[in-house]
């Protein structure tokens, strides 16, 4: 019963486009651990691409927030000041959230009529 309550809270939680991309990519790859370099592909089809350093910072921040929400497990090194996340893995709750996301149809970018 505790698991169900935790899942309903996470199900209603908002995720950014990058976070959705990350958990979908990990789920589709099917491997237990996925290296973080894979998530740079998110910026391949964007118009305004941030610098490489900013991409790394944004991805790191998204990974840390996913870990805090309990959707993924991060593996890497931890120092006194910083976490260095090298690979991530989905939790069981994360798998359920991804399955729920894959069921929803993404809206197409049709132009709005005036």
C-alpha positions, -999 to 999 in steps of 0.1 A, spaced: 0 0 0 29 24 7 42 17 -29 8 27 -44 7 60 -25 43 68 -36 34 59 -72 4 81 -73 24 111 -60 51 105 -87 25 99 -114 11 134 -109 46 149 -108 57 172 -136 87 162 -156 107 183 -180 112 173 -216 148 164 -209 138 142 -179 112 125 -200 138 119 -227 163 105 -202 139 79 -186 125 69 -220 160 65 -234 171 43 -204 139 22 -208 143 17 -245 179 8 -243 170 -22 -221 204 -24 -205 206 -23 -168 230 7 -167 232 35 -193 261 59 -196 253 96 -193 269 105 -227 238 90 -244 217 119 -232 235 146 -252 214 134 -282 185 154 -267 201 186 -281 207 173 -316 173 184 -330 170 217 -310 171 251 -326 188 270 -298 215 247 -286 234 257 -254 272 253 -252 287 219 -244 295 230 -209 259 242 -203 246 209 -218 266 189 -192 254 211 -164 218 208 -174 219 170 -179 236 167 -145 210 187 -128 182 167 -144 198 134 -134 201 146 -98 165 156 -97 154 123 -111 175 105 -84 158 127 -58 123 118 -71 133 81 -69 129 73 -106 165 64 -113 196 51 -95 228 69 -102 262 52 -101 295 71 -100 318 88 -75 309 110 -46 333 136 -32 328 159 -3 316 187 -26 301 170 -56 285 139 -72 300 125 -104 272 104 -120 286 81 -146 257 57 -153 221 54 -143 195 27 -140 157 28 -137 139 19 -105 107 -1 -106 87 31 -100 106 47 -128 97 19 -151 60 23 -143 62 61 -150 79 54 -184 52 29 -193 26 55 -184 44 81 -205 47 58 -235 9 52 -234 2 89 -239 2 102 -274 25 132 -279 8 163 -294 17 172 -329 29 208 -335 1 220 -358 -1 257 -365 -28 275 -345 -56 290 -366 -63 327 -361 
